[in-house]
């Protein structure tokens, strides 16, 4: 699976198809964090090589990646919002 495909899926789940809420690099960082944590928790080796996630995450693994990336994106948005208040 391409990293960009997972980012596109994440963007849809976050209701941000027009990229008005999150920059691409922010969502890429969120997906990479999710890859690390899900890989560690499932004791699997998920890596990104040349923009492709290997092995190809399917089923529950893919869903866990999207959910974990959503959590990281929401945390990033909260940090940005709290910083802008000061």
C-alpha positions, 0 to 999 in steps of 0.5 A, a space after each residue: 500500500 502506498 503511504 499516500 493512499 493511507 494519508 488520503 484515507 485518513 484525510 477522508 476519515 477526518 472530513 478534510 478532503 480539501 486539505 483545509 484542516 491538515 497539511 500533508 506533512 502533518 498527516 504523513 507524520 501522524 501515519 508514520 507514528 501510527 505505523 511505529 506504534 501499531 507495528 510495535 504493539 502487534 509485533 510486526 515489522 511495518 516499514 515505509 520504503 520509497 513511499 510504500 508500506 510493507 508488508 501491505 497492511 490489510 483488514 484489521 491492521 489497516 483499520 488500526 493504522 487509520 484509527 491510530 493516525 486519527 488520534 495523532 492528528 487530533 492531538 496535533 490539532 489540539 496542540 496547534 489550537 492551544 498554542 495559537 491561544 497564547 
